[in-house]
């Protein structure tokens, strides 16, 4: 049996545990709220994708955004559960010292293949985009010509000073609303749209300069892997034409498992994957 602790020690330990549980609960509520918001947005995008008025490409784009939001919501929910477990777990007994083994992962932003972002505000999107609800949209300051710089939703820009909490100051009377799925104010920045051949908002983070976005992942550019087939149309497929029905002709498309790779190989940076990967936050902050 374990020895009994003095009442003063027991009370102190109980107070510390209660305090830790309270902080964990507060952090979990904030994280859960974000997870619920992203889950609701995912449901809205999936509902829009189910409409019969869309073509196959539009449907695929909307489903891709919905799935990306679902994944982010699941990660946020997992983080909340992990925070509680970590906060309320009893202190672990000290273990015998083990030989020091240190594994260092390089910062992808230090790679020679990292994009040279000029906006170092900490926003996890590229220069001409801003984050909202887990996605990156073209900045309202650009879309509105500077008059309505605050994004308050996927489809609204407001005439209040931009900032992390600017949406709280927005109202119906000082906002412009321009709705549309992958249209209106719900669009990607110019560089991301050109790279992915889609106007849909993108995931937070960025790709290396020798990579291109397809779906929700970064792949090494088809133009580098197979110059005669420079347009990516699938994880393992590149096309000699910009896309569309021309790529259904066998002579115009080349499929090879070797095309399903990332661009990090050979840059001497352990933080840049040589496999297809989700956008890296470090490349846009």
Secondary structure as GFF3:
##gff-version 3
##sequence-region A 1 285
A	DSSP	alpha_helix	7	49	.	.	.	ID=ss1
A	DSSP	alpha_helix	56	88	.	.	.	ID=ss2
A	DSSP	three_ten_helix	108	110	.	.	.	ID=ss3
A	DSSP	beta_strand	129	132	.	.	.	ID=ss4
A	DSSP	beta_strand	135	138	.	.	.	ID=ss5
A	DSSP	alpha_helix	140	143	.	.	.	ID=ss6
A	DSSP	beta_strand	150	153	.	.	.	ID=ss7
A	DSSP	beta_strand	156	158	.	.	.	ID=ss8
A	DSSP	three_ten_helix	166	169	.	.	.	ID=ss9
A	DSSP	three_ten_helix	172	174	.	.	.	ID=ss10
A	DSSP	beta_strand	175	177	.	.	.	ID=ss11
A	DSSP	alpha_helix	190	196	.	.	.	ID=ss12
A	DSSP	beta_strand	202	203	.	.	.	ID=ss13
A	DSSP	beta_strand	211	214	.	.	.	ID=ss14
A	DSSP	beta_strand	217	220	.	.	.	ID=ss15
A	DSSP	alpha_helix	222	225	.	.	.	ID=ss16
A	DSSP	beta_strand	231	234	.	.	.	ID=ss17
A	DSSP	beta_strand	237	239	.	.	.	ID=ss18
A	DSSP	three_ten_helix	244	248	.	.	.	ID=ss19
A	DSSP	three_ten_helix	250	252	.	.	.	ID=ss20
A	DSSP	beta_strand	253	255	.	.	.	ID=ss21
A	DSSP	three_ten_helix	257	259	.	.	.	ID=ss22
A	DSSP	beta_strand	277	278	.	.	.	ID=ss23
A	DSSP	three_ten_helix	281	283	.	.	.	ID=ss24
###
